[in-house]
Amino acid sequence: MTAPAVVLLLALGGCTSTEPGPPDPTGATPPGPAATAPVGPDVPRTGSPVPRTGFPGEPGVPLTAAGLAAHALRDGDLAGYRIAPLPGRTDLDPGPSGADPVCAPLAAVIEAAPGVVPGARPGQDDGTYPVATVQRTAAPDAEPGPDAGPDTAPGPGTSPGPGHGTQDPTVVTLVLAAYSGDGAGRVMAELRRALTACAAGFVTTGRGEATRYGAVTPQAAPALGDETLAYRLTGHSGTDAAPLAFRLVRVGSTVVAFRAANYLDAVVPEIPEPLVAAQTRKLTGRPPA
């Protein structure tokens, strides 16, 4: 398995789902029976009392999936970037689990399911299972290179491949997750704890193989939203290595997780500051730029 394949395995697990329909102007969840099964990345838990906002000042009021989609970046919001919906998990299963439970929050972010750790269930008492999520990808906009033909151009939600002439091969995945009660704050607190406890690395098991993650390195990051954190780590599977970068920003009851992966080589990726700032601004109800 090549390094790009390792990154794809780490960053794009699970089944596919569809985007929600046009957002209700109130952001409210339609009435219906209580949910009894895990929810998908763009499907709210029906029957849950989900008011319309989830901005700073109302940390316990989660956005619906339609509300998250309305406040997620879309193509055209930020010059220089292609932004597309990313089909994601339909069950929010935590996937590979951390060998040490304290490291499970880090594994959950890798799996695009912040707060969904082994044993987590919808409606759990601590509120750390998201009531709704949406996902996006953002890649630098660039003209195809001379080797790119009409049959090799990347489509929405896919990574650019060799020969596309993209000077910056980094693809960033954005996961917006809404939580009830103080769940968003708890997710951030558990991640901070894991950054310390798992600083030397950790191992996840699943899909028939084990993946070892090297040292988890916290990174300095501008203060955005209500709280933010940033870190890097490298996944190792066999002889392949895939460096990953993460930034998480909490805005009220919503956590945005940014994951950067380099699909072309093993260069440590960077998460563009304009992208983080634009998504944070849009989530707080302001124009992205």
PyMOL commands that set and color helices and strands:
alter all, ss='L'
color gray80, all
select helices_A, chain A and resi 3-11+65-71+101-110+183-197+273-283
alter helices_A, ss='H'
color red, helices_A
select strands_A, chain A and resi 81-85+97-98+132-140+170-178+202-206+209-213+217-218+227-237+240-251+254-262
alter strands_A, ss='S'
color yellow, strands_A
deselect
rebuild
show_as cartoon
